[in-house]
Amino acid sequence: MLKKVVVIHPEAGVSSSGGSQLSAYEMAEHLTEFFDVSLLSSSRCSKTSVVIPCIPRGQVKSLQKNRFLNYILTRLANNPSLLIESITSFLTYTPYLLFKKADVIYPNNDYGGLAVAAAIRKFKKTPIIYTERAGLISDGKVLKRNLKFKPNCLVVFNEETKAYVKRINPSQRVEVIPNGVNLSLFNPKGSRYEHQLKGKVVLSVGALNRQNHKRMELVISAVSGMDGVSLLICGDGPDRAYYENLGNSLIGKDRFKIIKVDFAQIPNVYRSADIFTLPSLDEPFGRVYLEAMASGLPTVATNDSMRRELLGQGGLVCDVTNAEEYRSTLLKSLNTDWGARPTEQAAKYSWSYVAEKYAKVINEL
């Protein structure tokens, strides 16, 4: 009989804008090769879905578009959408799992899922595997908090984070397993998005929020000094108007555009550009880099250990805070014949490879 693995993410199928939602969905799909898998979510999104009602973060964020409701909610918590998702999912997912068989629980929605899994382990001794997606952001603040739940196995994205965890808790089991990329979806063959921008096109994908770590202003500044090169940004967020004004003033409307598309169109957007870049600070992983390289795009990114490992021979890293260095690296990438190097690098992170790594750990648990 196949082992029963329960994957948790209330937002899976509700939103495709977050890495954890997509990873939960794709991991559940690929683990079915090895196990009997159920994905607990608030919306049916795949053959593995089991719909358990709660209030996922996306619904709360929609309410926050109302200024009055946003004012009330942000007085309750710094991140009210995650808090409400965590409370409501705990109240519905925990009773469900108390009366259902599970050999391993794999929460994907931060402390909300971990709280559910920890409660079930208390009563039924069901082991927990958890992937820490926040990495070392804010000096490991989220990581330290989640370690208090003591997952039976913690998965991190690189050796640097593993060493950090071991310094905090030497007895914690830690495995290094990367995120995966869907190579059947992201590849160089297929339709292209009609952006109608002139010349060579630099693409960046990410949330438009000046409070996060994406730092879109850096790529806008870099491209502004590149003759005959356009910038396409795919994303949305509270500061979209700010970035539109900045890009139009520094680059010009004929060479700059911000778009928002459904997830199904994202592969077409990648294929419509010449290179990809995202100047994030302390990006825990960055699946967009893999998606871009799988689509055939050379990539330029922040010079840190995670980006050096991810990009390999498929791109370049630099000091993105230095506008001249960033600009010259983008130009170097545009003028290099990359051949198949980006797609070959992305192929190292196929979901089949990643799922096998997870299956091995789950079987050991």
For each residue, the residues with C-beta under 8 A, 3 or more apart:
1:
2: 34 35 36
3: 35 36 103 104 362 363
4: 35 36 38 101 102 103 104
5: 31 35 36 37 38 102 103 104 105 106 362
6: 37 38 40 97 100 102 104 105 106
7: 24 27 28 31 37 38 39 40 48 106 108
8: 24 39 40 89 93 105 106 107 108 109 113 116 117
9: 12 20 21 24 25 39 40 41 107 108 109 113
10: 14 40 41 42 52 54 56 57 85 88 89 93 109 112
11: 14 15 18 20 21 41 42 56 57 58 85 109
12: 9 21 24 25 28 39 41 43 45 49 108
13: 21 25 41 42 43 44 45 46 49
14: 10 11 21 41 42 43 56 58 59
15: 11 18 21 56 57 58
16: 21 22 263
17: 21 207 263
18: 11 15 21 22
19: 22 23 133 179 285 287
20: 9 11 23 24 108 109 110 133
21: 9 11 12 13 14 15 16 17 18 24 25 108
22: 16 18 19 25 26 287
23: 19 20 26 27 108 131 133 179 180 287
24: 7 8 9 12 20 21 27 28 39 41 108 109
25: 9 12 13 21 22 28 29 39 45 46
26: 22 23 29 30 180 182 351
27: 7 23 24 30 31 106 108 180 351 354 355 358
28: 7 12 24 25 31 32 37 38 39 46 48
29: 25 26 32 46 47 48
30: 26 27 33 180 351 352 354 355
31: 5 7 27 28 34 35 37 355 358 359 362
32: 28 29 35 36 37 47 48
33: 30 355 359
34: 2 31 355 359 362 363
35: 2 3 4 5 31 32 359 362
36: 2 3 4 5 32
37: 5 6 7 28 31 32 48
38: 4 5 6 7 28 48 49 50
39: 7 8 9 12 24 25 28 45 46 48 49 50
40: 6 7 8 9 10 50 52 93 96 97
41: 9 10 11 12 13 14 24 44 45 49 50 51 52 56
42: 10 11 13 14 51 52 53 54 55 56 89
43: 12 13 14 49 51 56
44: 13 41 49 51
45: 12 13 25 39 41 49
46: 13 25 28 29 39 49
47: 29 32
48: 7 28 29 32 37 38 39
49: 12 13 38 39 41 43 44 45 46
50: 38 39 40 41
51: 41 42 43 44
52: 10 40 41 42 89 92 93 96
53: 42 92
54: 10 42 85 88 89 91 92 93
55: 42 59 60 84 85 88
56: 10 11 14 15 41 42 43 59 60 85 89
57: 10 11 15 60 61 81 82 84 85
58: 11 14 15 61 62 81
59: 14 55 56 62 63
60: 55 56 57 63 64 73 80 81 84 85
61: 57 58 64 65 81
62: 58 59 65
63: 59 60 66 69 70 73
64: 60 61 69 70 73 74 80 81
65: 61 62 70
66: 63 69 70
67: 70 71
68: 71 72
69: 63 64 66 72 73
70: 63 64 65 66 67 73 74
71: 67 68 74 75
72: 68 69 75 76
73: 60 63 64 69 70 76 77 80 81
74: 64 70 71 77 78 80
75: 71 72
76: 72 73 80 83
77: 73 74 80 83
78: 74
79: 82 83
80: 60 64 73 74 76 77 83 84
81: 57 58 60 61 64 73 84 85
82: 57 79 85 86 109 110 111 112
83: 76 77 79 80 86 87
84: 55 57 60 80 81 87 88
85: 10 11 54 55 56 57 60 81 82 88 89 109 112
86: 82 83 89 90 109 110 111 112 115
87: 83 84 90 91 112
88: 10 54 55 84 85 91 92
89: 8 10 42 52 54 56 85 86 92 93 109 112 113 116
90: 86 87 93 94 112 115 116 119
91: 54 87 88 94 95
92: 52 53 54 88 89 95 96
93: 8 10 40 52 54 89 90 96 97 113 116
94: 90 91 97 98 116 119 120
95: 91 92 98 99
96: 40 52 92 93 99 100
97: 6 40 93 94 100 102 105 116 120
98: 94 95 120 123 124
99: 95 96
100: 6 96 97
101: 4
102: 4 5 6 97 105 120 124 126
103: 3 4 5 126 127
104: 3 4 5 6 126 127 128 129 362 365
105: 5 6 8 97 102 116 117 120 121 126 127 128 129
106: 5 6 7 8 27 128 129 130 362
107: 8 9 112 113 114 116 117 128 130
108: 7 8 9 12 20 21 23 24 27 113 131
109: 8 9 10 11 20 24 82 85 86 89 112 113
110: 20 82 86 113 114 133 134 142 146
111: 82 86 114 115 145 146 149
112: 10 82 85 86 87 89 90 107 109 115 116
113: 8 9 89 93 107 108 109 110 116 117
114: 107 110 111 117 118 128 130 146 149 151
115: 86 90 111 112 118 119 149
116: 8 89 90 93 94 97 105 107 112 113 119 120
117: 8 105 107 113 114 120 121 126 128 130 149 151
118: 114 115 121 122 128 149 150
119: 90 94 115 116 122 123
120: 94 97 98 102 105 116 117 123 124 126
121: 105 117 118 124 125 126 127 128
122: 118 119
123: 98 119 120
124: 98 102 120 121
125: 121
126: 102 103 104 105 117 120 121
127: 103 104 105 121 152 153 365
128: 104 105 106 107 114 117 118 121 149 151 152 153
129: 104 105 106 151 152 153 155 358 361 362 365
130: 106 107 114 117 146 149 151 153 154 155
131: 23 108 154 155 156 177
132: 135 142 143 146 154 155 156 161 284
133: 19 20 23 110 284 285
134: 110 137 141 142 143 146 284
135: 132 140 143 156 157 161 282 283 284 285 306
136: 139 140 143 160 161 164 282 284
137: 134 140 141 142 213 282 284
138: 141 142
139: 136
140: 135 136 137 143 144 164 168
141: 134 137 138 144 145
142: 110 132 134 137 138 145 146
143: 132 134 135 136 140 146 147 161 164 165
144: 140 141 147 148 168
145: 111 141 142 148
146: 110 111 114 130 132 134 142 143 149 151
147: 143 144 150 154 165 168 169 172
148: 144 145
149: 111 114 115 117 118 128 130 146
150: 118 147 172
151: 114 117 128 129 130 146 154
152: 127 128 129 173 365
153: 127 128 129 130 173 174 175 361 364 365
154: 130 131 132 147 151 165 172 173 174 175
155: 129 130 131 132 174 175 176 177 358 361
156: 131 132 135 161 162 165 174 175 176
157: 135 161 176 177 178 179 284 285 306
158: 161 162 176 305 306 309
159: 162 163 176
160: 136 163 164 305 306
161: 132 135 136 143 156 157 158 164 165 176
162: 156 158 159 165 166 174 176
163: 159 160 166 167
164: 136 140 143 160 161 167 168
165: 143 147 154 156 161 162 168 169 172 174
166: 162 163 169 170 172 174
167: 163 164 170
168: 140 144 147 164 165 172
169: 147 165 166 172
170: 166 167
171:
172: 147 150 154 165 166 168 169
173: 152 153 154
174: 153 154 155 156 162 165 166
175: 153 154 155 156 357 361
176: 155 156 157 158 159 161 162
177: 131 155 157 354 357 358 361
178: 157 285 310 349 354
179: 19 23 157 285 287 290 349 354
180: 23 26 27 30 349 350 351 353 354 355
181: 186 287 290 291 294 346 349 350 351
182: 26 185 186 351
183: 186 187 294 346 347 350 351
184: 187
185: 182 267
186: 181 182 183 267 270 290 291 294 295 346
187: 183 184 190 267 294 295 296 343
188: 271 295 296 343
189:
190: 187 267 268 271
191: 268 271
192: 268 271 272
193: 259 261 265 268 269 271 272
194: 272
195: 201 232 257 259 269 272
196:
197: 201 230 231 232 254 255 256 257
198: 228 230 254 255
199: 228 229 230 255
200: 228 229 230 274 275 334
201: 195 197 229 230 231 232 272 273 274
202: 219 223 226 229 230 231 232 273 274 275 276 277 330 334
203: 231 232 233 234 269 270 272 273 274 275 276 277 292 297
204: 216 219 231 232 233 234 235 276 277 278
205: 233 234 235 266 269 276 278 288 291 292
206: 214 216 233 235 278 280 288
207: 17 212 214 235 236 237
208: 214 216 233 235 236 237 238 239 240 242 243 258
209: 212 214 237 238 239
210: 217 239 242
211:
212: 207 209
213: 137 280 281 282 283
214: 206 207 208 209 278 279 280
215: 218 219 279 280 281 320
216: 204 206 208 219 220 233 235 243 279
217: 210 220 221 243 246
218: 215 221 222 279 320 321 323 326
219: 202 204 215 216 222 223 231 233 277 278 279 320 326
220: 216 217 223 224 231 243 246 247 250 251 256
221: 217 218 224 225 250 323 326
222: 218 219 225 226 320 323 326 327 330
223: 202 219 220 226 229 230 231 251 255 256 327 330
224: 220 221 250 251
225: 221 222 323 327
226: 202 222 223 229 327 330 331
227:
228: 198 199 200
229: 199 200 201 202 223 226 255 330 331 334
230: 197 198 199 200 201 202 223 251 254 255 256 257
231: 197 201 202 203 204 219 220 223 247 251 255 256 257
232: 195 197 201 202 203 204 257 259 269 272 273
233: 203 204 205 206 208 216 219 243 247 257 258 259
234: 203 204 205 258 259 260 261 266 269
235: 204 205 206 207 208 216 240 258 260
236: 207 208 240 260
237: 207 208 209 240
238: 208 209
239: 208 209 210 242 243
240: 208 235 236 237 243 244 258
241: 244 245
242: 208 210 239 245 246
243: 208 216 217 220 233 239 240 246 247 258
244: 240 241 247 248 258
245: 241 242 248 249
246: 217 220 242 243 249 250
247: 220 231 233 243 244 250 251 256 258
248: 244 245 251 252 253 256
249: 245 246
250: 220 221 224 246 247
251: 220 223 224 230 231 247 248 255 256
252: 248 255 256
253: 248 256 257
254: 197 198 230
255: 197 198 199 223 229 230 231 251 252
256: 197 220 223 230 231 247 248 251 252 253
257: 195 197 230 231 232 233 253
258: 208 233 234 235 240 243 244 247
259: 193 195 232 233 234 269
260: 234 235 236
261: 193 234 265 266 268 269
262: 265 266
263: 16 17 266
264:
265: 193 261 262 268 269
266: 205 234 261 262 263 269 270 291
267: 185 186 187 190 270 271 291 295
268: 190 191 192 193 261 265 271 272
269: 193 195 203 205 232 234 259 261 265 266 272 273
270: 186 203 266 267 273 276 291 292 295 297
271: 188 190 191 192 193 267 268 295 296
272: 192 193 194 195 201 203 232 268 269
273: 201 202 203 232 269 270 276 297
274: 200 201 202 203 297 334
275: 200 202 203 297 298 299 300 330 333 334
276: 202 203 204 205 270 273 288 289 292 293 297 298 299 300 315
277: 202 203 204 219 299 300 301 330
278: 204 205 206 214 219 283 286 288 289 301
279: 214 215 216 218 219 301 302 320 321 326
280: 206 213 214 215 283 286 301 302
281: 213 215 302
282: 135 136 137 213 304
283: 135 213 278 280 286 302 306 307
284: 132 133 134 135 136 137 157 306
285: 19 133 135 157 178 179 306 310
286: 278 280 283 289 290 301 306 307 310
287: 19 22 23 179 181 290 291
288: 205 206 276 278 291 292
289: 276 278 286 292 293 299 301 307 310 311 315
290: 179 181 186 286 287 293 294 310 346 349
291: 181 186 205 266 267 270 287 288 294 295 346
292: 203 205 270 276 288 289 295 297 299 342
293: 276 289 290 296 297 298 299 311 314 315 342 343 345 346
294: 181 183 186 187 290 291 342 343 346 347
295: 186 187 188 267 270 271 291 292
296: 187 188 271 293 342 343
297: 203 270 273 274 275 276 292 293 342
298: 275 276 293 314 315 316 333 336 338 341 342
299: 275 276 277 289 292 293 311 314 315 316 333 342
300: 275 276 277 315 316 317 318 326 329 330 333
301: 277 278 279 280 286 289 307 310 311 315 316 317 320
302: 279 280 281 283 307 317 318 320
303: 307 308 317 318 319 320
304: 282 307 308 317
305: 158 160 308 309
306: 135 157 158 160 283 284 285 286 309 310
307: 283 286 289 301 302 303 304 310 311 317
308: 303 304 305 311 312 317
309: 158 305 306 312
310: 178 285 286 289 290 301 306 307 349
311: 289 293 299 301 307 308 314 315 316 317 345
312: 308 309 315 345 348
313: 341 344 345
314: 293 298 299 311 338 341 342 343 344 345 346
315: 276 289 293 298 299 300 301 311 312 333 342 345
316: 298 299 300 301 311 329 332 333
317: 300 301 302 303 304 307 308 311
318: 300 302 303 322 325 326 329
319: 303 322 325 326
320: 215 218 219 222 279 301 302 303 325 326
321: 218 279 326
322: 318 319 325 326
323: 218 221 222 225 326 327
324: 327 328
325: 318 319 320 322 328 329
326: 218 219 221 222 279 300 318 319 320 321 322 323 329 330
327: 222 223 225 226 323 324 330 331
328: 324 325 331 332
329: 300 316 318 325 326 332 333
330: 202 222 223 226 229 275 277 300 326 327 333 334
331: 226 229 327 328 334 335
332: 316 328 329 335 336
333: 275 298 299 300 315 316 329 330 336 338
334: 200 202 229 274 275 330 331
335: 331 332
336: 298 332 333
337:
338: 298 314 333 341 342
339:
340: 343 344
341: 298 313 314 338 344 345
342: 292 293 294 296 297 298 299 314 315 338 345 346
343: 187 188 293 294 296 314 340 346 347
344: 313 314 340 341 347 348
345: 293 311 312 313 314 315 341 342 348
346: 181 183 186 290 291 293 294 314 342 343 349
347: 183 294 343 344 350
348: 312 344 345 353
349: 178 179 180 181 290 310 346 353 354
350: 180 181 183 347 353 354
351: 26 27 30 180 181 182 183 354 355
352: 30 355 356
353: 180 348 349 350 356 357
354: 27 30 177 178 179 180 349 350 351 357 358
355: 27 30 31 33 34 180 351 352 358 359
356: 352 353 359 360
357: 175 177 353 354 360 361
358: 27 31 129 155 177 354 355 361 362
359: 31 33 34 35 355 356 362 363
360: 356 357 363 364
361: 129 153 155 175 177 357 358 364 365
362: 3 5 31 34 35 104 106 129 358 359 365
363: 3 34 359 360
364: 153 360 361
365: 104 127 129 152 153 361 362
